[in-house]
Each structure stands twice: as structure tokens, then as C-alpha cells.
């Protein structure tokens, strides 16, 4: 086939599909991890999955190791002990940068972040640098949360929006997709948080780097197996960190 000039015709090149890494931080998630990996691959069959496990006593790491032996899309980063969610997420970010991925999708490992929302979140990355699986935009919500938890979550997000000057409604959830090039610009070495406040701070660092952020509605569901790891002492420590960073930002002391 040729064009009117007589030159051979060739179809325009198809844009390369972005390399996607899904990260799961685990500690005692033996009852969830295999089913969750299978469901993620149902919606994102080409994605690689990195499980960062803190040497779970229940053998979560062993399950992932066995899955990875049979499926090269499944990778395990086993750490020597319980080092925390923030450091696990940072490890996933460094892994994505070091191994040439284009997108990093982070999510909880207990099915509170249903994989059925992954295609919608990923679709938003065509126009954004960070996409948030959001409980607080129209169509989003939470399942069976007591009033006290809903009030605390809404209040923390209001404080973050006010002090961090970020135009997002859900800054505290971990269900997010990041453009890896944005993570390279986000000065992650400045992140102070290691506990619950990590989610707010890393979003703030991306915002400071000029990231364009979007939100996709999700229903946050109760975990399917295992027990919650919510720690009230860590929650108080994280709120203190949010206030510290936020006040510094208001007074122009937090640089991009």
C-alpha cells in the first residue's frame, strides 16, 4: 500500500504501553495475599507486582516467594523485621525508579482497596501525574466506618488541605498511582514521616514538585482476613508530624 506520492505506507507506531509496577506492603497478610495478587492480575494482566514483606510471622513472604517462583510478574522484597508502612512504600518507589518503570500503583494488602477500581485509576494517568483512589469525591465512600473514624478522617484531610495548600479531598489514603518521573522530582530524601503521616507528606512532596493530581471515586471496604494494624500512638505521632510540616509550609519554610 502507498500514499498518493507513491511512497510506501506504514501505520503510525503504537505508543508503548507504560511499564506498571503494583506495590503491596505486607505484615501478616497470609489470608489475603494470594487472592489479592490473583485479582490484581485479573484487572491488570501485564502489571508486575512487588510485595514488600516485613518478615511476617504468619509466612506471608513464603506464599509470595512460591507465587513468584511460578510467575515472573510477582516479586518479593523481604525485609528483616517490622520497619513500617512508610519505609515499605519508599522502598517500592526506589524499586520502581531503579528498574525503569513508568507508573507505580500502590495499594493496601487487605482488600480494603478493591482491585476493580484499578482500570479507572490507571485511565486517569493519561492526564495526571498522581491519581488518588478517593473516598471523598462524588461516588466514593467508606464501608461500615463508625462516626468517630469518619470524623477523624475528614478532619485530618481538611487540616492537610488547609496547611499543605493541596487541591485534593483525600490526602490520607494509600490507594494511589504515581508517575515514576514525578517521584524522581519529588525530593523523597526530604520525607520525614515513617508512619501514617507518610501518605500526606509524600503527596505534599509531589505537589511541591508540580505534580498534576486527580481523584477517582472508590469505596473503602473492610479487610477480608486478618486484623487491623491501626495504632493510636502512631496516629497521634503522625498528626503531630502533619502539623509540623503544615505550619512550616504556611510560613514558607518547606521548599520544593
HELIX and SHEET records of a PDB file:
HELIX    1   1 UNK A   33  UNK A   43  1                                  11    
HELIX    2   2 UNK A   60  UNK A   70  1                                  11    
HELIX    3   3 UNK A   85  UNK A   98  1                                  14    
HELIX    4   4 UNK A  115  UNK A  117  5                                   3    
HELIX    5   5 UNK A  118  UNK A  123  1                                   6    
HELIX    6   6 UNK A  124  UNK A  126  5                                   3    
HELIX    7   7 UNK A  147  UNK A  164  1                                  18    
HELIX    8   8 UNK A  180  UNK A  185  1                                   6    
HELIX    9   9 UNK A  188  UNK A  190  5                                   3    
HELIX   10  10 UNK A  198  UNK A  208  1                                  11    
HELIX   11  11 UNK A  232  UNK A  250  1                                  19    
SHEET    1   A 7 UNK A  74  UNK A  78  0                                        
SHEET    2   A 7 UNK A  48  UNK A  53  1                                        
SHEET    3   A 7 UNK A  20  UNK A  26  1                                        
SHEET    4   A 7 UNK A 103  UNK A 107  1                                        
SHEET    5   A 7 UNK A 176  UNK A 179 -1                                        
SHEET    6   A 7 UNK A 130  UNK A 134 -1                                        
SHEET    7   A 7 UNK A 213  UNK A 217  1                                        
SHEET    1   B 2 UNK A 141  UNK A 142  0                                        
SHEET    2   B 2 UNK A 219  UNK A 220  1                                        
END                                                                             
